[in-house]
Amino acid sequence: MESTPNSPLSRRPSFSRRSFLKVFSAAGAAACASAAKPAEAQNTEKQEELMTVLDISKCVGCGECVAACKESNAHKYPTVRKPIPKMFPPRVKVEDWSDKKDVDDRLTPYNWLYIQTAELEHDGEDFELNIPRRCLHCTNPPCANLCPWGAALKEDTGIVRIDEDICLGGAKCRTVCPWHIPQRQSGAGLYLDLLPRFAGNGTMLKCDRCYDKIAEGKEPACITACPEDIQTIGPRSMMIKHAKALAASMNGYIYGLDENGGTNTIYVSPVPFEKINNAIEKGRGRPNLAPVKNSMANEETLTSALIAAPLAGIAAGVLKIFSDARKEKQND
């Protein structure tokens, strides 16, 4: 649609600091007014969260899950606008993976799942274990609780995802994640139309467990594509029983049930995870398998989350307004 000087399209919000703060104030007032009203109708029946169990004794490292993840989620990958603005202060580095989309031996903004390999000995037997690594989807995720812009969220299904429409790429989610899972792509996202040198630095991306497929009653792409059937997905209580029975059948070990207060991704292995952790390659984009304490049980973290929650809700509303206006402008 073509806009005229007096048409509604010609009066869309401009992406300036003044308009950003003005809309932020208005949204804050609206949010407070809305919070004061009692809910007229609420669905009190909450579904049980979904959990995946991975039997890594069966994984052959074929990479079918990696390829399926990329193909299924390619439409969610960011479009980069170059040249990418340099950040101020200069210590904030640009992270650009747009020319390295084929990298699949670590997590990147374009590779949300990869295979770690561990070669080791246990009880006199040699093992080569392959571990599909991605977001673990914590039951009480620090990324969602502490994102200052409300871009990270946890759904009733147990899926923890990042709303790419309002993420500014500040990487708080990566900092507070015990495994540093989310990855940043600079030069993409809403920040480019706000304050590209000072506010944010791109958009953060990670496994969202194919939330769009889950919403349609389908399995995540990595599960469907696996020829060895190493993953099982189902209601959390049922999957915990399955994981414990599987571990008992191989005199094995479980990872993820207690880590960071519990996750909705459980690994079952015939080898202790301490040994696996010592054998895998670790570093940026290559998460460890060490024991992880519940980060949200820390008093200081809980206080930060309580303070951040209402502000993040307001911020998410504001950024949504700008995101919708940005999309409208791009579609003209």
Order of alpha helices (4+ residues) and beta strands (2+ residues): alpha-beta-alpha-beta-beta-alpha-beta-beta-alpha-beta-beta-alpha-alpha-beta-alpha-beta-beta-alpha-alpha
